[in-house]
Amino acid sequence: MVRDLAKPTVIAGGGIGGLSAALALAKRGCPSIVLEQAPEFKEVGAGIQLGPNSWRCLRELGLEAAVKKVAVFPEALVMMDSISAEQVVSIPLGGFETRFGAPYALAHRADLLNVLLAACRAEPLITLETSRHVKDFADDGRNVRITTAEGHVYDTPAFIGADGLWSTVRGQLIGDGAPRISGHVSYRSVLRTEDVPEYLRRWEMVLWAGPKCHMVHYPVRGGELFNLVATFHSSRYQEGWNSFGDPAELHEHYKNTCPDVRLMLSKIEEWRMWVLCDREPIKMWSKGRVTLTGDAAHPMLQYLAQGAGMALEDALCLSKCLDEADNVEAAFKAFPLKRFLRTGRVQLAARLYGEFYHAEGVRRELRNEYVKKASYEGLAWLYDPG
């Protein structure tokens, strides 16, 4: 175990990645301070998919029972063709837990964050602070001094940037500019289950693949709500995760889809939108006593539903590196070297899946023929225990 972590590690970012990192450190007896720039710890967005790899991480953090109370366990992963309304494939999930040692679950992002937050608040080694926007930091080789935009100063033996896609910490540490704009945008919302047409209230994760667009819907919060996400190609760019979407723009992109897709979209009156961005994979995201985790280290497109999963894996891997090393610098150097091939593969595979879902013409028909033979073994590389 690293000897100089008696003083709290500072973590920038109070989302899923930052809170899971704090919990993983606490389980090894390391105190931490989590700095959240917003006035409260709050998750934007709606639904989240938790594959077996994510679930195993939650289990290791001691959160399985709490997450089970807020999760939905779908019966199948379904792909529909949004033009023909054909069901291309339905992959039953009944054997997932036996095959991968953990289930496939769906949850509301706010519910998952609240589970993490409650666990952090119950942990005496974790201090949570809001309205703390990290402005800059300086690593002198023995200590990292962090300054916030509000004028607060923190001295720490280790600094973790878990501050997301637009990471301030990454900007200073790596300096590789703005994220890569994918050319895709997502509109998201939730529907009360009673507002979903009864024949579409499927206890499944359903994806409607279409030309340069797709739509996903699935139940969350015990079936009380349905999460709805519509993604399409667009040149629009607006930084952030919580802008209002333009319904006219949305309906224009889906005007040629089948009635079921258009019916679901018509049920939503207010949409939130975000521009999908990622970055090229890099091999090293640590320098000295500073490292990055989650989207700050390896942001990825949503198409494999693995942003949270990779952040959870990071938290546990980083804590184990600190457990195995003699000093912070050695632990932080080892951490990305253990992770970059896996996270890089997910980053690049997510891009391919985006093109796959949005295929048109002959590519669409070839995709459908290929997917008809699909099984969850195709994602064994992602879900198998490492």
Number of C-alpha atoms within 10 A of each C-alpha: 18 17 11 15 19 13 14 22 22 27 29 27 27 30 25 27 30 29 29 27 29 31 26 24 25 19 16 13 14 23 21 26 23 26 26 24 20 14 10 12 20 17 16 12 20 20 26 22 23 23 22 23 24 23 23 23 23 22 15 12 20 15 17 15 11 18 21 16 13 18 23 22 20 21 17 19 19 18 23 21 23 24 17 12 16 13 16 20 20 19 16 15 19 14 12 18 12 10 16 18 15 22 22 25 23 26 26 25 20 19 22 21 22 18 18 25 21 11 19 20 12 9 15 10 18 23 16 18 17 15 15 20 20 25 15 16 19 15 18 10 10 14 17 21 18 20 18 17 13 12 11 12 14 15 18 23 22 25 28 24 28 33 28 24 21 17 21 19 25 24 14 14 19 15 10 10 11 13 16 13 15 18 14 20 24 23 24 25 21 22 18 13 17 12 13 16 12 9 7 14 16 18 18 22 22 22 21 26 28 25 23 19 25 25 24 19 25 27 29 28 18 16 19 11 20 26 25 22 23 23 27 21 18 17 10 11 15 12 13 12 14 16 14 13 18 13 16 8 10 18 14 9 17 23 11 14 21 17 14 16 21 15 12 17 20 11 14 15 9 13 21 19 22 22 23 25 21 21 23 12 18 14 15 18 22 24 15 19 24 26 27 30 29 28 22 25 30 26 27 29 23 19 18 20 16 24 25 21 23 24 29 27 22 26 25 21 19 25 23 17 22 24 19 14 16 14 18 24 21 17 24 27 19 19 23 24 14 15 18 18 14 13 26 19 13 24 24 16 15 20 17 15 15 22 15 19 23 21 21 17 8 9 14 18 13 12 17 23 13 12 14 14 10 15 14 14 13 9 11 12 11 17 22 14 12 6
